[in-house]
Amino acid sequence: MIDREQVHKVALLARLELTSEEEEQFTTQLGNILDYIEQLNEVDVSDVLPTTRAIDVSNVTRKDDLQPYPEREAILNSAPEQEGEFFKVPKIMNTSD
């Protein structure tokens, strides 16, 4: 169980200014939260596999069809730099080992 003195100490550590009414309110609320966590600790989860989601989620994707852009030259001409028929970009990786 959490008491008002502990709430006051945590508020000081977090640099929060709480009124005495807020300290009392947070003492009650945090006590309820800790009680609920204790109830959860009593649940047998030994046969439950760890998961990151409560429901099954899968990506919805479409087939990626390659389609040439009809105005390729316009795109290349708008690039800051180009080399032949490609965009020229700064080197970001050192490939010499």
C-alpha positions in Angstrom: 0.0 0.0 0.0 1.2 3.5 -0.7 0.8 6.3 1.8 0.7 10.1 1.5 4.3 10.5 2.6 5.5 8.3 -0.3 3.3 10.3 -2.7 4.9 13.5 -1.3 8.4 12.1 -1.7 7.7 11.1 -5.4 6.2 14.5 -6.1 9.4 16.2 -4.7 11.6 13.9 -6.8 9.6 14.7 -9.9 9.6 18.4 -8.9 5.9 18.6 -8.8 4.1 21.0 -6.5 1.0 19.2 -5.1 -1.6 20.6 -2.8 -2.6 18.5 0.2 -5.9 17.6 -1.6 -3.9 16.4 -4.7 -1.6 14.4 -2.5 -4.7 12.7 -0.9 -6.3 12.1 -4.3 -3.1 10.6 -5.8 -2.6 8.4 -2.7 -6.0 6.9 -3.3 -5.6 6.6 -7.0 -2.1 5.1 -6.8 -3.2 2.7 -4.1 -6.1 1.5 -6.4 -3.6 1.0 -9.2 -1.2 -1.0 -7.0 -4.1 -3.1 -5.8 -5.1 -3.9 -9.4 -1.6 -4.8 -10.2 -1.5 -7.2 -7.3 -4.7 -8.8 -8.7 -3.0 -9.2 -12.0 0.1 -10.8 -10.3 -2.3 -13.6 -9.0 -3.4 -14.6 -12.5 -1.7 -17.8 -13.8 -0.1 -17.0 -17.1 2.3 -19.9 -17.3 0.6 -21.3 -20.4 0.3 -17.9 -22.2 2.9 -17.1 -24.8 4.4 -13.6 -24.6 3.0 -11.2 -27.2 3.3 -7.6 -28.2 -0.3 -7.2 -29.3 -3.6 -8.2 -27.8 -5.1 -8.9 -31.3 -3.6 -10.4 -34.4 -2.4 -7.7 -36.9 -1.2 -8.2 -40.4 -0.1 -5.7 -43.1 -2.5 -5.1 -45.9 -0.4 -4.7 -49.1 -0.9 -4.7 -52.8 1.1 -6.3 -55.5 4.0 -4.0 -56.5 3.6 -3.6 -60.3 6.5 -1.9 -62.1 5.1 0.8 -64.4 7.4 3.2 -66.2 6.7 6.9 -65.6 5.8 8.5 -68.9 7.7 11.8 -68.2 11.0 10.3 -67.0 13.0 13.1 -68.6 11.0 15.8 -66.7 11.8 14.1 -63.4 15.5 13.7 -64.2 15.7 17.3 -65.3 14.2 18.5 -62.0 16.9 16.7 -59.9 19.7 18.8 -58.4 22.3 16.5 -60.0 22.1 13.6 -62.4 24.5 11.2 -63.9 23.4 9.8 -67.2 19.8 8.5 -66.7 20.1 8.3 -62.9 19.8 10.7 -60.0 23.2 11.5 -58.4 23.2 11.5 -54.6 25.9 11.9 -52.0 27.8 8.9 -50.9 26.6 7.8 -47.4 28.5 4.6 -46.8 32.2 3.7 -46.9 32.5 0.5 -48.8 36.3 0.1 -48.4 37.1 -2.7 -45.8 
